[in-house]
């Protein structure tokens, strides 16, 4: 009996310690603070409706986790430049024109990264995969309890 009680107390302490650490651990799941207002507008300009699917969070996470430091810095710099030009408050046509006017190498690299990740995030989102590509994780039907006639 003692061994089970000790194990139960140990498990309870581990679980409560995990619950206390959860808010600290989840801090790593938050998206970056820089360009928060501009990135969703850029993503929505490239693919309208993508923000509702969370593509802006996907793009933010991909750039933060999968691209090297020079690319991340260029993205931050270009987002700040767009914000300075009034990108967020501009009309859809003005935003499209602003993105198409990016001609310098850094600006073109920024647009290429954002555009490719936006398209990838949109086309691989659950809603698009299920509704437009009719993707099924496990095709076919599984019937676990059927009578077998021998």
C-alpha positions in Angstrom: 0.0 0.0 0.0 2.8 2.4 0.8 4.4 2.1 -2.6 1.2 3.2 -4.3 0.7 6.1 -2.0 4.2 7.3 -2.6 3.8 7.0 -6.3 0.4 8.9 -6.1 2.0 11.7 -4.1 4.9 11.9 -6.6 2.6 12.0 -9.6 0.4 14.6 -7.9 3.5 16.8 -7.2 4.7 16.4 -10.8 1.3 17.3 -12.2 0.9 20.3 -10.0 4.4 21.5 -10.9 3.5 21.1 -14.6 0.4 23.2 -14.1 2.4 25.9 -12.4 4.9 25.9 -15.3 2.3 25.9 -18.0 1.8 29.7 -18.3 5.6 30.2 -18.5 5.9 27.4 -21.1 3.1 28.8 -23.2 4.8 32.2 -23.5 6.9 30.6 -26.3 3.7 30.0 -28.3 2.9 33.7 -28.7 3.6 35.3 -32.0 6.2 38.1 -32.2 5.3 41.6 -31.2 7.0 43.4 -34.2 4.8 44.1 -37.2 1.7 42.6 -35.6 -0.5 45.2 -37.2 1.0 45.2 -40.6 1.6 41.5 -41.3 -2.1 40.5 -41.1 -2.9 43.3 -43.6 -0.1 42.2 -45.9 -1.3 38.6 -45.8 -4.9 39.6 -46.3 -3.9 41.7 -49.3 -2.1 38.8 -50.9 -4.9 36.3 -50.2 -8.2 37.8 -49.1 -9.7 35.8 -46.3 -6.4 34.2 -45.2 -6.3 36.0 -41.9 -9.6 34.4 -40.8 -7.8 31.0 -41.2 -4.9 32.1 -39.1 -2.4 32.3 -42.0 -0.9 35.5 -40.6 0.1 33.6 -37.4 1.5 30.8 -39.6 3.6 33.2 -41.6 4.9 34.9 -38.5 5.8 31.6 -36.9 7.5 30.3 -40.1 9.6 33.4 -40.4 10.6 33.4 -36.8 11.4 29.6 -36.6 12.5 28.6 -40.1 14.3 31.5 -41.7 17.8 32.8 -40.8 18.5 36.0 -39.0 19.1 38.2 -42.1 15.8 37.3 -43.6 14.0 37.9 -40.3 15.6 41.3 -40.0 14.7 42.2 -43.6 11.0 41.2 -43.0 10.9 43.4 -39.8 12.5 46.3 -41.7 10.1 46.0 -44.7 7.1 45.7 -42.4 8.1 48.8 -40.5 8.6 50.6 -43.9 5.1 49.6 -45.0 3.7 50.8 -41.7 5.5 54.1 -42.2 3.8 54.5 -45.6 0.4 54.1 -44.1 -0.1 50.6 -45.5 -2.7 49.6 -42.8 -5.0 52.5 -43.4 -4.8 52.4 -47.2 -7.5 51.0 -49.4 -7.2 47.5 -50.9 -6.1 48.9 -54.3 -3.5 51.1 -52.7 -2.1 48.2 -50.7 -1.9 46.1 -53.8 -0.1 48.9 -55.6 2.3 49.4 -52.7 3.3 45.7 -52.8 3.7 45.7 -56.5 5.9 48.8 -56.3 8.5 47.0 -54.2 11.5 47.1 -56.6 14.7 47.0 -54.6 16.4 43.6 -53.9 15.5 43.6 -50.2 11.9 44.6 -50.9 11.6 41.9 -53.6 13.1 39.3 -51.3 10.6 40.3 -48.5 7.7 40.1 -50.9 8.8 36.7 -52.3 9.1 35.2 -48.8 5.8 36.7 -47.5 3.9 35.7 -50.7 5.2 32.1 -50.8 4.5 31.5 -47.1 1.1 33.1 -47.3 0.1 30.8 -50.3 1.6 27.8 -48.5 -0.3 28.6 -45.3 -3.5 29.2 -47.1 -3.4 26.1 -49.4 -2.5 23.8 -46.5 -5.0 25.2 -44.0 -7.6 22.7 -42.7 -10.5 24.5 -44.3 -9.0 24.7 -47.7 -7.7 21.1 -47.6 -11.1 19.7 -46.6 -13.5 22.0 -48.6 -11.6 22.6 -51.8 -9.2 19.7 -52.1 -11.6 17.2 -50.4 -8.7 15.8 -48.4 -9.4 13.0 -45.9 -6.9 11.9 -43.4 -8.0 8.3 -43.6 -10.0 7.6 -46.8 -12.6 4.9 -46.6 -14.9 3.8 -43.9 -14.0 1.8 -40.8 -16.7 -0.3 -39.3 -15.5 -1.9 -36.1 -18.5 -3.9 -35.2 -20.0 -5.8 -38.1 -21.5 -9.3 -38.0 -19.3 -11.8 -39.8 -21.1 -14.7 -41.6 -18.8 -17.7 -41.8 
